[in-house]
Amino acid sequence: MSAPDTNIEKQEQKHKASLFGIKGAMLFGALMLVLVAVFTAINASDPQGDAGLNATDGAAASTASGD
């Protein structure tokens, strides 16, 4: 239960720095989510990745030389 005589404008003035920090953290978090999504979308074009391609080539070469 809140106090009956709160002055929202006065409280906002008192906590201006804290509110600015919270808004900045929210903006930073949203920016990081967007960057992770973009990074994932850019790197999603190769489904196996470089490591999978090299491992397959090496296994095929060693099998072919064994015959």
Buried (B, 14 or more C-beta within 10 A) or exposed (E): EEEEEEEEEEEEEEEEEEEEEEEEEEEEEEEEEEEEEEEEEEEEEEEEEEEEEEEEEEEEEEEEEEE
